[in-house]
Amino acid sequence: MDQGIIGSIFTVVVFVCFFGVVWWAFSSRNKKDFDEAANLPFADENQPKSEKEKRES
C-alpha cells in the first residue's frame, strides 16, 4: 500500500466517524440528557452568606 491509499482510507474512516458523532448528537433519544446538561450552569444558585454580600449584589 502506498501513501495515497492509506490517506484515502484514513479520510473515509474520519468521515464516517464525523457522521457518527453528528448522528449521536442530534438523535432524539439524547435530547433529555443534553437539555439537562445545558441547564446545569443555571441550577447552581448561590445564596448570599451575609448582609454585606446582599448589599453588594
PASETI-253605 format. One record per residue: residue in one letter; y, z negated, x negated of N, C-alpha, C in turn. Coordinates in Angstrom, 2 decimals, always signed. Layout:
 aa n.north    n.up  n.east ca.north   ca.up ca.east c.north    c.up  c.east
  a       Y       Z       X        Y       Z       X       Y       Z       X
...
END
This chain:
 aa n.north    n.up  n.east ca.north   ca.up ca.east c.north    c.up  c.east
  m   -1.18   +0.00   -0.84    +0.00   +0.00   +0.00   +1.24   +0.00   -0.88
  d   +2.14   +0.85   -0.51    +3.38   +0.87   -1.28   +4.44   +0.03   -0.57
  q   +5.59   -0.05   -1.18    +6.65   -0.92   -0.68   +7.17   -0.47   +0.68
  g   +7.17   +0.81   +0.97    +7.64   +1.33   +2.26   +6.78   +0.86   +3.43
  i   +5.47   +0.90   +3.25    +4.56   +0.47   +4.31   +4.68   -1.04   +4.54
  i   +4.76   -1.80   +3.47    +4.89   -3.26   +3.59   +6.21   -3.60   +4.28
  g   +7.28   -2.91   +3.93    +8.57   -3.14   +4.58   +8.53   -2.80   +6.06
  s   +7.83   -1.72   +6.40    +7.71   -1.34   +7.81   +6.91   -2.37   +8.60
  i   +5.83   -2.84   +8.04    +5.02   -3.86   +8.71   +5.82   -5.14   +8.90
  f   +6.55   -5.54   +7.88    +7.39   -6.74   +7.97   +8.45   -6.58   +9.05
  t   +9.06   -5.40   +9.13   +10.08   -5.14  +10.15   +9.49   -5.26  +11.55
  v   +8.32   -4.71  +11.77    +7.66   -4.78  +13.08   +7.32   -6.23  +13.42
  v   +6.83   -7.00  +12.46    +6.48   -8.40  +12.70   +7.73   -9.21  +13.07
  v   +8.82   -9.01  +12.35   +10.06   -9.72  +12.66  +10.60   -9.30  +14.02
  f  +10.50   -8.04  +14.36   +10.95   -7.53  +15.65  +10.16   -8.18  +16.79
  v   +8.85   -8.27  +16.65    +8.01   -8.90  +17.66   +8.33  -10.39  +17.78
  c   +8.53  -11.05  +16.66    +8.89  -12.48  +16.69  +10.24  -12.69  +17.37
  f  +11.19  -11.83  +17.12   +12.50  -11.92  +17.75  +12.38  -11.82  +19.26
  f  +11.64  -10.85  +19.75   +11.48  -10.72  +21.19  +10.68  -11.87  +21.78
  g   +9.77  -12.44  +21.02    +9.05  -13.62  +21.48   +9.98  -14.81  +21.67
  v  +10.88  -15.01  +20.74   +11.85  -16.10  +20.84  +12.80  -15.86  +22.00
  v  +13.27  -14.64  +22.17   +14.16  -14.31  +23.29  +13.45  -14.54  +24.62
  w  +12.21  -14.10  +24.73   +11.44  -14.31  +25.96  +11.27  -15.80  +26.25
  w  +10.95  -16.58  +25.23   +10.77  -18.02  +25.39  +12.08  -18.69  +25.81
  a  +13.19  -18.28  +25.21   +14.48  -18.91  +25.51  +14.94  -18.61  +26.93
  f  +14.63  -17.45  +27.45   +15.11  -17.07  +28.77  +14.05  -17.19  +29.86
  s  +12.90  -17.76  +29.54   +11.88  -17.91  +30.58  +12.31  -19.01  +31.56
  s  +11.99  -18.82  +32.80   +12.45  -19.74  +33.84  +11.75  -21.09  +33.79
  r  +10.57  -21.18  +33.21    +9.89  -22.48  +33.18  +10.54  -23.44  +32.19
  n  +11.34  -22.96  +31.26   +12.03  -23.83  +30.31  +13.44  -24.18  +30.76
  k  +13.89  -23.65  +31.88   +15.27  -23.85  +32.32  +15.61  -25.32  +32.51
  k  +14.72  -26.08  +33.12   +14.99  -27.50  +33.36  +15.18  -28.25  +32.03
  d  +14.32  -28.00  +31.08   +14.42  -28.66  +29.77  +15.72  -28.30  +29.06
  f  +16.09  -27.02  +29.12   +17.31  -26.59  +28.45  +18.56  -27.14  +29.15
  d  +18.52  -27.24  +30.48   +19.65  -27.82  +31.20  +19.83  -29.30  +30.84
  e  +18.72  -30.03  +30.73   +18.80  -31.43  +30.32  +19.35  -31.55  +28.91
  a  +18.91  -30.70  +28.01   +19.40  -30.74  +26.63  +20.88  -30.38  +26.55
  a  +21.32  -29.47  +27.40   +22.72  -29.07  +27.39  +23.63  -30.19  +27.86
  n  +23.12  -31.08  +28.70   +23.93  -32.18  +29.23  +23.82  -33.46  +28.42
  l  +23.04  -33.49  +27.37   +22.89  -34.70  +26.56  +24.20  -35.22  +25.98
  p  +25.11  -34.39  +25.50   +26.36  -34.94  +24.95  +27.18  -35.69  +26.00
  f  +27.03  -35.35  +27.26   +27.81  -36.00  +28.31  +27.13  -37.26  +28.84
  a  +25.88  -37.47  +28.50   +25.13  -38.62  +29.00  +25.51  -39.90  +28.28
  d  +26.06  -39.80  +27.10   +26.40  -40.98  +26.31  +27.85  -41.37  +26.59
  e  +28.03  -42.22  +27.58   +29.37  -42.66  +27.93  +29.64  -43.97  +27.20
  n  +30.58  -43.94  +26.30   +30.94  -45.13  +25.54  +31.84  -46.02  +26.38
  q  +31.50  -47.30  +26.44   +32.31  -48.27  +27.16  +33.20  -48.99  +26.16
  p  +34.48  -49.14  +26.48   +35.36  -49.89  +25.58  +34.88  -51.34  +25.44
  k  +34.95  -51.87  +24.24   +34.43  -53.22  +23.98  +35.48  -54.29  +24.16
  s  +36.73  -53.94  +24.07   +37.76  -54.96  +24.18  +38.99  -54.42  +24.89
  e  +39.92  -55.29  +25.18   +41.17  -54.88  +25.84  +41.97  -53.95  +24.94
  k  +41.91  -54.18  +23.63   +42.66  -53.34  +22.69  +42.16  -51.89  +22.76
  e  +40.86  -51.72  +22.81   +40.30  -50.37  +22.90  +40.64  -49.73  +24.23
  k  +40.72  -50.52  +25.31   +41.08  -49.97  +26.61  +42.50  -49.43  +26.59
  r  +43.42  -50.15  +25.91   +44.80  -49.72  +25.84  +44.97  -48.48  +24.97
  e  +44.12  -48.32  +23.95   +44.22  -47.18  +23.05  +43.74  -45.89  +23.69
  s  +42.85  -45.98  +24.67   +42.33  -44.75  +25.25  +43.09  -44.30  +26.46
END
